[in-house]
C-alpha cells in the first residue's frame, strides 16, 4: 500500500471517528477536528510523501484554514451580537 493510500485511509477512519463522537451536534466542531487531522497527517507524513501528494494535502489544508477563519469570524460576530 502506498503512503498516499495510507493517508487517505487514516483520514477516512479519522472522519468516521469524528462522526461517531461528534455526530450531528456541532458542524463547526466537525470541521475543526477534520482540519486538525489533516494538519497532523501532513506533518507526520511530510518526509515520506512525494511533492505532488504534499501539494494536494496543502490544498485541502488551505481550504480548511479558510473554513476555520469563517467559523472564527462567525463566532466572534455572534459574541458581539452583530450576527
mmCIF file of the N, C-alpha and C atoms, coordinates in Angstrom:
data_MODEL
# 
_entry.id   MODEL 
# 
loop_
_atom_site.group_PDB 
_atom_site.id 
_atom_site.type_symbol 
_atom_site.label_atom_id 
_atom_site.label_alt_id 
_atom_site.label_comp_id 
_atom_site.label_asym_id 
_atom_site.label_entity_id 
_atom_site.label_seq_id 
_atom_site.pdbx_PDB_ins_code 
_atom_site.Cartn_x 
_atom_site.Cartn_y 
_atom_site.Cartn_z 
_atom_site.occupancy 
_atom_site.B_iso_or_equiv 
_atom_site.pdbx_formal_charge 
_atom_site.auth_seq_id 
_atom_site.auth_comp_id 
_atom_site.auth_asym_id 
_atom_site.auth_atom_id 
_atom_site.pdbx_PDB_model_num 
ATOM 1   N N  . UNK A 1 1  ? 0.846   -1.170 0.000  1.00 0.00 ? 1  UNK A N  1 
ATOM 2   C CA . UNK A 1 1  ? 0.000   0.000  0.000  1.00 0.00 ? 1  UNK A CA 1 
ATOM 3   C C  . UNK A 1 1  ? 0.895   1.238  0.000  1.00 0.00 ? 1  UNK A C  1 
ATOM 4   N N  . UNK A 1 2  ? 0.573   2.190  -0.869 1.00 0.00 ? 2  UNK A N  1 
ATOM 5   C CA . UNK A 1 2  ? 1.361   3.411  -0.976 1.00 0.00 ? 2  UNK A CA 1 
ATOM 6   C C  . UNK A 1 2  ? 1.062   4.347  0.193  1.00 0.00 ? 2  UNK A C  1 
ATOM 7   N N  . UNK A 1 3  ? 1.967   5.272  0.402  1.00 0.00 ? 3  UNK A N  1 
ATOM 8   C CA . UNK A 1 3  ? 1.822   6.205  1.518  1.00 0.00 ? 3  UNK A CA 1 
ATOM 9   C C  . UNK A 1 3  ? 0.574   7.068  1.326  1.00 0.00 ? 3  UNK A C  1 
ATOM 10  N N  . UNK A 1 4  ? 0.303   7.496  0.104  1.00 0.00 ? 4  UNK A N  1 
ATOM 11  C CA . UNK A 1 4  ? -0.874  8.331  -0.136 1.00 0.00 ? 4  UNK A CA 1 
ATOM 12  C C  . UNK A 1 4  ? -2.163  7.560  0.155  1.00 0.00 ? 4  UNK A C  1 
ATOM 13  N N  . UNK A 1 5  ? -2.164  6.266  -0.118 1.00 0.00 ? 5  UNK A N  1 
ATOM 14  C CA . UNK A 1 5  ? -3.336  5.453  0.207  1.00 0.00 ? 5  UNK A CA 1 
ATOM 15  C C  . UNK A 1 5  ? -3.492  5.301  1.720  1.00 0.00 ? 5  UNK A C  1 
ATOM 16  N N  . UNK A 1 6  ? -2.375  5.178  2.420  1.00 0.00 ? 6  UNK A N  1 
ATOM 17  C CA . UNK A 1 6  ? -2.438  5.093  3.879  1.00 0.00 ? 6  UNK A CA 1 
ATOM 18  C C  . UNK A 1 6  ? -2.957  6.393  4.486  1.00 0.00 ? 6  UNK A C  1 
ATOM 19  N N  . UNK A 1 7  ? -2.551  7.514  3.906  1.00 0.00 ? 7  UNK A N  1 
ATOM 20  C CA . UNK A 1 7  ? -3.045  8.807  4.389  1.00 0.00 ? 7  UNK A CA 1 
ATOM 21  C C  . UNK A 1 7  ? -4.544  8.907  4.158  1.00 0.00 ? 7  UNK A C  1 
ATOM 22  N N  . UNK A 1 8  ? -5.002  8.509  2.973  1.00 0.00 ? 8  UNK A N  1 
ATOM 23  C CA . UNK A 1 8  ? -6.430  8.560  2.670  1.00 0.00 ? 8  UNK A CA 1 
ATOM 24  C C  . UNK A 1 8  ? -7.217  7.645  3.603  1.00 0.00 ? 8  UNK A C  1 
ATOM 25  N N  . UNK A 1 9  ? -6.687  6.463  3.870  1.00 0.00 ? 9  UNK A N  1 
ATOM 26  C CA . UNK A 1 9  ? -7.356  5.533  4.774  1.00 0.00 ? 9  UNK A CA 1 
ATOM 27  C C  . UNK A 1 9  ? -7.403  6.080  6.198  1.00 0.00 ? 9  UNK A C  1 
ATOM 28  N N  . UNK A 1 10 ? -6.306  6.656  6.649  1.00 0.00 ? 10 UNK A N  1 
ATOM 29  C CA . UNK A 1 10 ? -6.291  7.210  8.004  1.00 0.00 ? 10 UNK A CA 1 
ATOM 30  C C  . UNK A 1 10 ? -7.246  8.393  8.125  1.00 0.00 ? 10 UNK A C  1 
ATOM 31  N N  . UNK A 1 11 ? -7.357  9.219  7.085  1.00 0.00 ? 11 UNK A N  1 
ATOM 32  C CA . UNK A 1 11 ? -8.292  10.333 7.124  1.00 0.00 ? 11 UNK A CA 1 
ATOM 33  C C  . UNK A 1 11 ? -9.732  9.845  7.098  1.00 0.00 ? 11 UNK A C  1 
ATOM 34  N N  . UNK A 1 12 ? -9.998  8.761  6.372  1.00 0.00 ? 12 UNK A N  1 
ATOM 35  C CA . UNK A 1 12 ? -11.348 8.189  6.353  1.00 0.00 ? 12 UNK A CA 1 
ATOM 36  C C  . UNK A 1 12 ? -11.711 7.649  7.734  1.00 0.00 ? 12 UNK A C  1 
ATOM 37  N N  . UNK A 1 13 ? -10.766 6.988  8.386  1.00 0.00 ? 13 UNK A N  1 
ATOM 38  C CA . UNK A 1 13 ? -11.005 6.480  9.735  1.00 0.00 ? 13 UNK A CA 1 
ATOM 39  C C  . UNK A 1 13 ? -11.203 7.638  10.704 1.00 0.00 ? 13 UNK A C  1 
ATOM 40  N N  . UNK A 1 14 ? -10.377 8.675  10.587 1.00 0.00 ? 14 UNK A N  1 
ATOM 41  C CA . UNK A 1 14 ? -10.495 9.843  11.454 1.00 0.00 ? 14 UNK A CA 1 
ATOM 42  C C  . UNK A 1 14 ? -11.855 10.521 11.264 1.00 0.00 ? 14 UNK A C  1 
ATOM 43  N N  . UNK A 1 15 ? -12.291 10.656 10.023 1.00 0.00 ? 15 UNK A N  1 
ATOM 44  C CA . UNK A 1 15 ? -13.590 11.260 9.749  1.00 0.00 ? 15 UNK A CA 1 
ATOM 45  C C  . UNK A 1 15 ? -14.714 10.421 10.343 1.00 0.00 ? 15 UNK A C  1 
ATOM 46  N N  . UNK A 1 16 ? -14.605 9.102  10.229 1.00 0.00 ? 16 UNK A N  1 
ATOM 47  C CA . UNK A 1 16 ? -15.597 8.220  10.825 1.00 0.00 ? 16 UNK A CA 1 
ATOM 48  C C  . UNK A 1 16 ? -15.651 8.355  12.335 1.00 0.00 ? 16 UNK A C  1 
ATOM 49  N N  . UNK A 1 17 ? -14.492 8.438  12.974 1.00 0.00 ? 17 UNK A N  1 
ATOM 50  C CA . UNK A 1 17 ? -14.456 8.625  14.427 1.00 0.00 ? 17 UNK A CA 1 
ATOM 51  C C  . UNK A 1 17 ? -15.070 9.959  14.839 1.00 0.00 ? 17 UNK A C  1 
ATOM 52  N N  . UNK A 1 18 ? -14.794 10.988 14.066 1.00 0.00 ? 18 UNK A N  1 
ATOM 53  C CA . UNK A 1 18 ? -15.380 12.296 14.371 1.00 0.00 ? 18 UNK A CA 1 
ATOM 54  C C  . UNK A 1 18 ? -16.895 12.218 14.260 1.00 0.00 ? 18 UNK A C  1 
ATOM 55  N N  . UNK A 1 19 ? -17.384 11.565 13.213 1.00 0.00 ? 19 UNK A N  1 
ATOM 56  C CA . UNK A 1 19 ? -18.834 11.441 13.039 1.00 0.00 ? 19 UNK A CA 1 
ATOM 57  C C  . UNK A 1 19 ? -19.468 10.645 14.162 1.00 0.00 ? 19 UNK A C  1 
ATOM 58  N N  . UNK A 1 20 ? -18.774 9.619  14.648 1.00 0.00 ? 20 UNK A N  1 
ATOM 59  C CA . UNK A 1 20 ? -19.318 8.813  15.738 1.00 0.00 ? 20 UNK A CA 1 
ATOM 60  C C  . UNK A 1 20 ? -19.382 9.613  17.030 1.00 0.00 ? 20 UNK A C  1 
ATOM 61  N N  . UNK A 1 21 ? -18.305 10.322 17.356 1.00 0.00 ? 21 UNK A N  1 
ATOM 62  C CA . UNK A 1 21 ? -18.249 11.011 18.638 1.00 0.00 ? 21 UNK A CA 1 
ATOM 63  C C  . UNK A 1 21 ? -18.947 12.365 18.629 1.00 0.00 ? 21 UNK A C  1 
ATOM 64  N N  . UNK A 1 22 ? -18.838 13.105 17.535 1.00 0.00 ? 22 UNK A N  1 
ATOM 65  C CA . UNK A 1 22 ? -19.469 14.423 17.480 1.00 0.00 ? 22 UNK A CA 1 
ATOM 66  C C  . UNK A 1 22 ? -20.893 14.295 16.940 1.00 0.00 ? 22 UNK A C  1 
ATOM 67  N N  . UNK A 1 23 ? -21.065 13.447 15.932 1.00 0.00 ? 23 UNK A N  1 
ATOM 68  C CA . UNK A 1 23 ? -22.383 13.254 15.349 1.00 0.00 ? 23 UNK A CA 1 
ATOM 69  C C  . UNK A 1 23 ? -22.886 14.520 14.690 1.00 0.00 ? 23 UNK A C  1 
ATOM 70  N N  . UNK A 1 24 ? -24.148 14.787 14.879 1.00 0.00 ? 24 UNK A N  1 
ATOM 71  C CA . UNK A 1 24 ? -24.741 15.983 14.300 1.00 0.00 ? 24 UNK A CA 1 
ATOM 72  C C  . UNK A 1 24 ? -24.811 17.132 15.273 1.00 0.00 ? 24 UNK A C  1 
ATOM 73  N N  . UNK A 1 25 ? -24.073 17.058 16.365 1.00 0.00 ? 25 UNK A N  1 
ATOM 74  C CA . UNK A 1 25 ? -24.160 18.079 17.405 1.00 0.00 ? 25 UNK A CA 1 
ATOM 75  C C  . UNK A 1 25 ? -23.591 19.422 16.962 1.00 0.00 ? 25 UNK A C  1 
ATOM 76  N N  . UNK A 1 26 ? -22.405 19.399 16.375 1.00 0.00 ? 26 UNK A N  1 
ATOM 77  C CA . UNK A 1 26 ? -21.753 20.658 16.041 1.00 0.00 ? 26 UNK A CA 1 
ATOM 78  C C  . UNK A 1 26 ? -21.053 20.538 14.692 1.00 0.00 ? 26 UNK A C  1 
ATOM 79  N N  . UNK A 1 27 ? -21.561 21.270 13.743 1.00 0.00 ? 27 UNK A N  1 
ATOM 80  C CA . UNK A 1 27 ? -20.978 21.322 12.411 1.00 0.00 ? 27 UNK A CA 1 
ATOM 81  C C  . UNK A 1 27 ? -19.585 21.957 12.465 1.00 0.00 ? 27 UNK A C  1 
ATOM 82  N N  . UNK A 1 28 ? -19.450 22.988 13.304 1.00 0.00 ? 28 UNK A N  1 
ATOM 83  C CA . UNK A 1 28 ? -18.176 23.693 13.436 1.00 0.00 ? 28 UNK A CA 1 
ATOM 84  C C  . UNK A 1 28 ? -17.107 22.794 14.042 1.00 0.00 ? 28 UNK A C  1 
ATOM 85  N N  . UNK A 1 29 ? -17.464 22.052 15.078 1.00 0.00 ? 29 UNK A N  1 
ATOM 86  C CA . UNK A 1 29 ? -16.512 21.158 15.727 1.00 0.00 ? 29 UNK A CA 1 
ATOM 87  C C  . UNK A 1 29 ? -16.039 20.068 14.773 1.00 0.00 ? 29 UNK A C  1 
ATOM 88  N N  . UNK A 1 30 ? -16.940 19.577 13.931 1.00 0.00 ? 30 UNK A N  1 
ATOM 89  C CA . UNK A 1 30 ? -16.581 18.567 12.940 1.00 0.00 ? 30 UNK A CA 1 
ATOM 90  C C  . UNK A 1 30 ? -15.497 19.089 12.008 1.00 0.00 ? 30 UNK A C  1 
ATOM 91  N N  . UNK A 1 31 ? -15.671 20.292 11.463 1.00 0.00 ? 31 UNK A N  1 
ATOM 92  C CA . UNK A 1 31 ? -14.681 20.829 10.538 1.00 0.00 ? 31 UNK A CA 1 
ATOM 93  C C  . UNK A 1 31 ? -13.361 21.158 11.223 1.00 0.00 ? 31 UNK A C  1 
ATOM 94  N N  . UNK A 1 32 ? -13.405 21.628 12.453 1.00 0.00 ? 32 UNK A N  1 
ATOM 95  C CA . UNK A 1 32 ? -12.167 21.943 13.165 1.00 0.00 ? 32 UNK A CA 1 
ATOM 96  C C  . UNK A 1 32 ? -11.378 20.664 13.454 1.00 0.00 ? 32 UNK A C  1 
ATOM 97  N N  . UNK A 1 33 ? -12.066 19.611 13.893 1.00 0.00 ? 33 UNK A N  1 
ATOM 98  C CA . UNK A 1 33 ? -11.376 18.344 14.146 1.00 0.00 ? 33 UNK A CA 1 
ATOM 99  C C  . UNK A 1 33 ? -10.855 17.719 12.858 1.00 0.00 ? 33 UNK A C  1 
ATOM 100 N N  . UNK A 1 34 ? -11.588 17.893 11.770 1.00 0.00 ? 34 UNK A N  1 
ATOM 101 C CA . UNK A 1 34 ? -11.115 17.402 10.477 1.00 0.00 ? 34 UNK A CA 1 
ATOM 102 C C  . UNK A 1 34 ? -9.849  18.145 10.042 1.00 0.00 ? 34 UNK A C  1 
ATOM 103 N N  . UNK A 1 35 ? -9.818  19.456 10.262 1.00 0.00 ? 35 UNK A N  1 
ATOM 104 C CA . UNK A 1 35 ? -8.622  20.235 9.939  1.00 0.00 ? 35 UNK A CA 1 
ATOM 105 C C  . UNK A 1 35 ? -7.442  19.807 10.802 1.00 0.00 ? 35 UNK A C  1 
ATOM 106 N N  . UNK A 1 36 ? -7.675  19.543 12.070 1.00 0.00 ? 36 UNK A N  1 
ATOM 107 C CA . UNK A 1 36 ? -6.603  19.074 12.945 1.00 0.00 ? 36 UNK A CA 1 
ATOM 108 C C  . UNK A 1 36 ? -6.052  17.748 12.438 1.00 0.00 ? 36 UNK A C  1 
ATOM 109 N N  . UNK A 1 37 ? -6.921  16.850 12.021 1.00 0.00 ? 37 UNK A N  1 
ATOM 110 C CA . UNK A 1 37 ? -6.477  15.575 11.455 1.00 0.00 ? 37 UNK A CA 1 
ATOM 111 C C  . UNK A 1 37 ? -5.648  15.750 10.200 1.00 0.00 ? 37 UNK A C  1 
ATOM 112 N N  . UNK A 1 38 ? -6.072  16.675 9.332  1.00 0.00 ? 38 UNK A N  1 
ATOM 113 C CA . UNK A 1 38 ? -5.299  16.956 8.121  1.00 0.00 ? 38 UNK A CA 1 
ATOM 114 C C  . UNK A 1 38 ? -3.913  17.496 8.456  1.00 0.00 ? 38 UNK A C  1 
ATOM 115 N N  . UNK A 1 39 ? -3.867  18.420 9.401  1.00 0.00 ? 39 UNK A N  1 
ATOM 116 C CA . UNK A 1 39 ? -2.582  19.002 9.778  1.00 0.00 ? 39 UNK A CA 1 
ATOM 117 C C  . UNK A 1 39 ? -1.645  17.964 10.391 1.00 0.00 ? 39 UNK A C  1 
ATOM 118 N N  . UNK A 1 40 ? -2.187  17.106 11.227 1.00 0.00 ? 40 UNK A N  1 
ATOM 119 C CA . UNK A 1 40 ? -1.357  16.071 11.846 1.00 0.00 ? 40 UNK A CA 1 
ATOM 120 C C  . UNK A 1 40 ? -0.862  15.077 10.810 1.00 0.00 ? 40 UNK A C  1 
ATOM 121 N N  . UNK A 1 41 ? -1.749  14.638 9.914  1.00 0.00 ? 41 UNK A N  1 
ATOM 122 C CA . UNK A 1 41 ? -1.318  13.667 8.901  1.00 0.00 ? 41 UNK A CA 1 
ATOM 123 C C  . UNK A 1 41 ? -0.296  14.276 7.947  1.00 0.00 ? 41 UNK A C  1 
ATOM 124 N N  . UNK A 1 42 ? -0.437  15.555 7.627  1.00 0.00 ? 42 UNK A N  1 
ATOM 125 C CA . UNK A 1 42 ? 0.537   16.222 6.749  1.00 0.00 ? 42 UNK A CA 1 
ATOM 126 C C  . UNK A 1 42 ? 1.892   16.314 7.430  1.00 0.00 ? 42 UNK A C  1 
ATOM 127 N N  . UNK A 1 43 ? 1.880   16.668 8.693  1.00 0.00 ? 43 UNK A N  1 
ATOM 128 C CA . UNK A 1 43 ? 3.148   16.828 9.411  1.00 0.00 ? 43 UNK A CA 1 
ATOM 129 C C  . UNK A 1 43 ? 3.849   15.495 9.629  1.00 0.00 ? 43 UNK A C  1 
ATOM 130 N N  . UNK A 1 44 ? 3.100   14.477 9.984  1.00 0.00 ? 44 UNK A N  1 
ATOM 131 C CA . UNK A 1 44 ? 3.716   13.177 10.250 1.00 0.00 ? 44 UNK A CA 1 
ATOM 132 C C  . UNK A 1 44 ? 4.196   12.470 8.981  1.00 0.00 ? 44 UNK A C  1 
ATOM 133 N N  . UNK A 1 45 ? 3.569   12.768 7.858  1.00 0.00 ? 45 UNK A N  1 
ATOM 134 C CA . UNK A 1 45 ? 3.928   12.082 6.622  1.00 0.00 ? 45 UNK A CA 1 
ATOM 135 C C  . UNK A 1 45 ? 4.804   12.924 5.696  1.00 0.00 ? 45 UNK A C  1 
ATOM 136 N N  . UNK A 1 46 ? 5.248   14.075 6.151  1.00 0.00 ? 46 UNK A N  1 
ATOM 137 C CA . UNK A 1 46 ? 5.953   15.004 5.261  1.00 0.00 ? 46 UNK A CA 1 
ATOM 138 C C  . UNK A 1 46 ? 7.249   14.435 4.687  1.00 0.00 ? 46 UNK A C  1 
ATOM 139 N N  . UNK A 1 47 ? 7.924   13.560 5.406  1.00 0.00 ? 47 UNK A N  1 
ATOM 140 C CA . UNK A 1 47 ? 9.185   13.034 4.879  1.00 0.00 ? 47 UNK A CA 1 
ATOM 141 C C  . UNK A 1 47 ? 8.980   11.805 4.004  1.00 0.00 ? 47 UNK A C  1 
ATOM 142 N N  . UNK A 1 48 ? 7.769   11.252 4.001  1.00 0.00 ? 48 UNK A N  1 
ATOM 143 C CA . UNK A 1 48 ? 7.516   10.024 3.255  1.00 0.00 ? 48 UNK A CA 1 
ATOM 144 C C  . UNK A 1 48 ? 6.753   10.222 1.948  1.00 0.00 ? 48 UNK A C  1 
ATOM 145 N N  . UNK A 1 49 ? 6.156   11.380 1.753  1.00 0.00 ? 49 UNK A N  1 
ATOM 146 C CA . UNK A 1 49 ? 5.306   11.573 0.580  1.00 0.00 ? 49 UNK A CA 1 
ATOM 147 C C  . UNK A 1 49 ? 6.019   12.385 -0.491 1.00 0.00 ? 49 UNK A C  1 
ATOM 148 N N  . UNK A 1 50 ? 5.526   12.210 -1.729 1.00 0.00 ? 50 UNK A N  1 
ATOM 149 C CA . UNK A 1 50 ? 6.073   12.977 -2.851 1.00 0.00 ? 50 UNK A CA 1 
ATOM 150 C C  . UNK A 1 50 ? 5.569   14.410 -2.778 1.00 0.00 ? 50 UNK A C  1 
ATOM 151 N N  . UNK A 1 51 ? 6.223   15.274 -3.531 1.00 0.00 ? 51 UNK A N  1 
ATOM 152 C CA . UNK A 1 51 ? 5.830   16.684 -3.507 1.00 0.00 ? 51 UNK A CA 1 
ATOM 153 C C  . UNK A 1 51 ? 4.439   16.892 -4.108 1.00 0.00 ? 51 UNK A C  1 
ATOM 154 N N  . UNK A 1 52 ? 4.042   16.077 -5.081 1.00 0.00 ? 52 UNK A N  1 
ATOM 155 C CA . UNK A 1 52 ? 2.708   16.227 -5.659 1.00 0.00 ? 52 UNK A CA 1 
ATOM 156 C C  . UNK A 1 52 ? 1.626   15.877 -4.638 1.00 0.00 ? 52 UNK A C  1 
ATOM 157 N N  . UNK A 1 53 ? 1.870   14.838 -3.852 1.00 0.00 ? 53 UNK A N  1 
ATOM 158 C CA . UNK A 1 53 ? 0.921   14.470 -2.811 1.00 0.00 ? 53 UNK A CA 1 
ATOM 159 C C  . UNK A 1 53 ? 0.898   15.538 -1.721 1.00 0.00 ? 53 UNK A C  1 
ATOM 160 N N  . UNK A 1 54 ? 2.051   16.072 -1.392 1.00 0.00 ? 54 UNK A N  1 
ATOM 161 C CA . UNK A 1 54 ? 2.126   17.137 -0.388 1.00 0.00 ? 54 UNK A CA 1 
ATOM 162 C C  . UNK A 1 54 ? 1.376   18.378 -0.873 1.00 0.00 ? 54 UNK A C  1 
ATOM 163 N N  . UNK A 1 55 ? 1.485   18.686 -2.151 1.00 0.00 ? 55 UNK A N  1 
ATOM 164 C CA . UNK A 1 55 ? 0.772   19.841 -2.700 1.00 0.00 ? 55 UNK A CA 1 
ATOM 165 C C  . UNK A 1 55 ? -0.735  19.641 -2.630 1.00 0.00 ? 55 UNK A C  1 
ATOM 166 N N  . UNK A 1 56 ? -1.197  18.417 -2.893 1.00 0.00 ? 56 UNK A N  1 
ATOM 167 C CA . UNK A 1 56 ? -2.635  18.132 -2.786 1.00 0.00 ? 56 UNK A CA 1 
ATOM 168 C C  . UNK A 1 56 ? -3.115  18.278 -1.343 1.00 0.00 ? 56 UNK A C  1 
ATOM 169 N N  . UNK A 1 57 ? -2.338  17.743 -0.406 1.00 0.00 ? 57 UNK A N  1 
ATOM 170 C CA . UNK A 1 57 ? -2.698  17.891 1.007  1.00 0.00 ? 57 UNK A CA 1 
ATOM 171 C C  . UNK A 1 57 ? -2.692  19.359 1.424  1.00 0.00 ? 57 UNK A C  1 
ATOM 172 N N  . UNK A 1 58 ? -1.720  20.113 0.924  1.00 0.00 ? 58 UNK A N  1 
ATOM 173 C CA . UNK A 1 58 ? -1.652  21.538 1.246  1.00 0.00 ? 58 UNK A CA 1 
ATOM 174 C C  . UNK A 1 58 ? -2.879  22.281 0.730  1.00 0.00 ? 58 UNK A C  1 
ATOM 175 N N  . UNK A 1 59 ? -3.385  21.878 -0.426 1.00 0.00 ? 59 UNK A N  1 
ATOM 176 C CA . UNK A 1 59 ? -4.600  22.491 -0.961 1.00 0.00 ? 59 UNK A CA 1 
ATOM 177 C C  . UNK A 1 59 ? -5.796  22.253 -0.057 1.00 0.00 ? 59 UNK A C  1 
ATOM 178 N N  . UNK A 1 60 ? -5.941  21.014 0.436  1.00 0.00 ? 60 UNK A N  1 
ATOM 179 C CA . UNK A 1 60 ? -7.025  20.713 1.370  1.00 0.00 ? 60 UNK A CA 1 
ATOM 180 C C  . UNK A 1 60 ? -6.850  21.489 2.675  1.00 0.00 ? 60 UNK A C  1 
ATOM 181 N N  . UNK A 1 61 ? -5.610  21.612 3.122  1.00 0.00 ? 61 UNK A N  1 
ATOM 182 C CA . UNK A 1 61 ? -5.342  22.352 4.359  1.00 0.00 ? 61 UNK A CA 1 
ATOM 183 C C  . UNK A 1 61 ? -5.677  23.829 4.176  1.00 0.00 ? 61 UNK A C  1 
ATOM 184 N N  . UNK A 1 62 ? -5.357  24.395 3.026  1.00 0.00 ? 62 UNK A N  1 
ATOM 185 C CA . UNK A 1 62 ? -5.668  25.803 2.775  1.00 0.00 ? 62 UNK A CA 1 
ATOM 186 C C  . UNK A 1 62 ? -7.166  26.054 2.766  1.00 0.00 ? 62 UNK A C  1 
ATOM 187 N N  . UNK A 1 63 ? -7.915  25.146 2.162  1.00 0.00 ? 63 UNK A N  1 
ATOM 188 C CA . UNK A 1 63 ? -9.379  25.266 2.196  1.00 0.00 ? 63 UNK A CA 1 
ATOM 189 C C  . UNK A 1 63 ? -9.881  25.136 3.633  1.00 0.00 ? 63 UNK A C  1 
ATOM 190 N N  . UNK A 1 64 ? -9.303  24.220 4.390  1.00 0.00 ? 64 UNK A N  1 
ATOM 191 C CA . UNK A 1 64 ? -9.686  24.051 5.782  1.00 0.00 ? 64 UNK A CA 1 
ATOM 192 C C  . UNK A 1 64 ? -9.401  25.278 6.621  1.00 0.00 ? 64 UNK A C  1 
ATOM 193 N N  . UNK A 1 65 ? -8.299  25.938 6.355  1.00 0.00 ? 65 UNK A N  1 
ATOM 194 C CA . UNK A 1 65 ? -7.964  27.154 7.096  1.00 0.00 ? 65 UNK A CA 1 
ATOM 195 C C  . UNK A 1 65 ? -8.950  28.269 6.764  1.00 0.00 ? 65 UNK A C  1 
ATOM 196 N N  . UNK A 1 66 ? -9.360  28.353 5.507  1.00 0.00 ? 66 UNK A N  1 
ATOM 197 C CA . UNK A 1 66 ? -10.357 29.357 5.115  1.00 0.00 ? 66 UNK A CA 1 
ATOM 198 C C  . UNK A 1 66 ? -11.680 29.090 5.837  1.00 0.00 ? 66 UNK A C  1 
ATOM 199 N N  . UNK A 1 67 ? -12.085 27.824 5.898  1.00 0.00 ? 67 UNK A N  1 
ATOM 200 C CA . UNK A 1 67 ? -13.304 27.468 6.630  1.00 0.00 ? 67 UNK A CA 1 
ATOM 201 C C  . UNK A 1 67 ? -13.139 27.787 8.115  1.00 0.00 ? 67 UNK A C  1 
ATOM 202 N N  . UNK A 1 68 ? -11.969 27.514 8.672  1.00 0.00 ? 68 UNK A N  1 
ATOM 203 C CA . UNK A 1 68 ? -11.704 27.814 10.080 1.00 0.00 ? 68 UNK A CA 1 
ATOM 204 C C  . UNK A 1 68 ? -11.813 29.312 10.342 1.00 0.00 ? 68 UNK A C  1 
ATOM 205 N N  . UNK A 1 69 ? -11.263 30.130 9.457  1.00 0.00 ? 69 UNK A N  1 
ATOM 206 C CA . UNK A 1 69 ? -11.353 31.588 9.613  1.00 0.00 ? 69 UNK A CA 1 
ATOM 207 C C  . UNK A 1 69 ? -12.811 32.031 9.572  1.00 0.00 ? 69 UNK A C  1 
ATOM 208 N N  . UNK A 1 70 ? -13.588 31.438 8.674  1.00 0.00 ? 70 UNK A N  1 
ATOM 209 C CA . UNK A 1 70 ? -15.006 31.786 8.594  1.00 0.00 ? 70 UNK A CA 1 
ATOM 210 C C  . UNK A 1 70 ? -15.739 31.387 9.874  1.00 0.00 ? 70 UNK A C  1 
ATOM 211 N N  . UNK A 1 71 ? -15.406 30.230 10.434 1.00 0.00 ? 71 UNK A N  1 
ATOM 212 C CA . UNK A 1 71 ? -16.035 29.785 11.680 1.00 0.00 ? 71 UNK A CA 1 
ATOM 213 C C  . UNK A 1 71 ? -15.688 30.729 12.825 1.00 0.00 ? 71 UNK A C  1 
ATOM 214 N N  . UNK A 1 72 ? -14.423 31.110 12.920 1.00 0.00 ? 72 UNK A N  1 
ATOM 215 C CA . UNK A 1 72 ? -13.996 32.021 13.990 1.00 0.00 ? 72 UNK A CA 1 
ATOM 216 C C  . UNK A 1 72 ? -14.644 33.392 13.823 1.00 0.00 ? 72 UNK A C  1 
ATOM 217 N N  . UNK A 1 73 ? -14.704 33.893 12.592 1.00 0.00 ? 73 UNK A N  1 
ATOM 218 C CA . UNK A 1 73 ? -15.322 35.198 12.351 1.00 0.00 ? 73 UNK A CA 1 
ATOM 219 C C  . UNK A 1 73 ? -16.806 35.166 12.706 1.00 0.00 ? 73 UNK A C  1 
ATOM 220 N N  . UNK A 1 74 ? -17.474 34.080 12.333 1.00 0.00 ? 74 UNK A N  1 
ATOM 221 C CA . UNK A 1 74 ? -18.899 33.946 12.666 1.00 0.00 ? 74 UNK A CA 1 
ATOM 222 C C  . UNK A 1 74 ? -19.098 33.884 14.177 1.00 0.00 ? 74 UNK A C  1 
ATOM 223 N N  . UNK A 1 75 ? -18.224 33.158 14.864 1.00 0.00 ? 75 UNK A N  1 
ATOM 224 C CA . UNK A 1 75 ? -18.326 33.053 16.316 1.00 0.00 ? 75 UNK A CA 1 
ATOM 225 C C  . UNK A 1 75 ? -18.079 34.402 16.979 1.00 0.00 ? 75 UNK A C  1 
ATOM 226 N N  . UNK A 1 76 ? -17.118 35.171 16.493 1.00 0.00 ? 76 UNK A N  1 
ATOM 227 C CA . UNK A 1 76 ? -16.834 36.492 17.057 1.00 0.00 ? 76 UNK A CA 1 
ATOM 228 C C  . UNK A 1 76 ? -18.016 37.419 16.840 1.00 0.00 ? 76 UNK A C  1 
ATOM 229 N N  . UNK A 1 77 ? -18.588 37.378 15.646 1.00 0.00 ? 77 UNK A N  1 
ATOM 230 C CA . UNK A 1 77 ? -19.755 38.222 15.372 1.00 0.00 ? 77 UNK A CA 1 
ATOM 231 C C  . UNK A 1 77 ? -20.951 37.863 16.243 1.00 0.00 ? 77 UNK A C  1 
ATOM 232 N N  . UNK A 1 78 ? -21.116 36.578 16.520 1.00 0.00 ? 78 UNK A N  1 
ATOM 233 C CA . UNK A 1 78 ? -22.225 36.177 17.377 1.00 0.00 ? 78 UNK A CA 1 
ATOM 234 C C  . UNK A 1 78 ? -21.977 36.584 18.831 1.00 0.00 ? 78 UNK A C  1 
ATOM 235 N N  . UNK A 1 79 ? -20.733 36.587 19.268 1.00 0.00 ? 79 UNK A N  1 
ATOM 236 C CA . UNK A 1 79 ? -20.412 37.050 20.622 1.00 0.00 ? 79 UNK A CA 1 
ATOM 237 C C  . UNK A 1 79 ? -20.652 38.540 20.753 1.00 0.00 ? 79 UNK A C  1 
ATOM 238 N N  . UNK A 1 80 ? -20.332 39.288 19.714 1.00 0.00 ? 80 UNK A N  1 
ATOM 239 C CA . UNK A 1 80 ? -20.528 40.734 19.732 1.00 0.00 ? 80 UNK A CA 1 
ATOM 240 C C  . UNK A 1 80 ? -21.968 41.140 19.402 1.00 0.00 ? 80 UNK A C  1 
ATOM 241 N N  . UNK A 1 81 ? -22.827 40.147 19.200 1.00 0.00 ? 81 UNK A N  1 
ATOM 242 C CA . UNK A 1 81 ? -24.237 40.372 18.851 1.00 0.00 ? 81 UNK A CA 1 
ATOM 243 C C  . UNK A 1 81 ? -24.408 41.178 17.563 1.00 0.00 ? 81 UNK A C  1 
ATOM 244 N N  . UNK A 1 82 ? -23.520 40.952 16.613 1.00 0.00 ? 82 UNK A N  1 
ATOM 245 C CA . UNK A 1 82 ? -23.622 41.615 15.315 1.00 0.00 ? 82 UNK A CA 1 
ATOM 246 C C  . UNK A 1 82 ? -24.215 40.698 14.256 1.00 0.00 ? 82 UNK A C  1 
ATOM 247 N N  . UNK A 1 83 ? -24.411 39.453 14.601 1.00 0.00 ? 83 UNK A N  1 
ATOM 248 C CA . UNK A 1 83 ? -24.930 38.488 13.623 1.00 0.00 ? 83 UNK A CA 1 
ATOM 249 C C  . UNK A 1 83 ? -26.316 38.036 14.016 1.00 0.00 ? 83 UNK A C  1 
# 
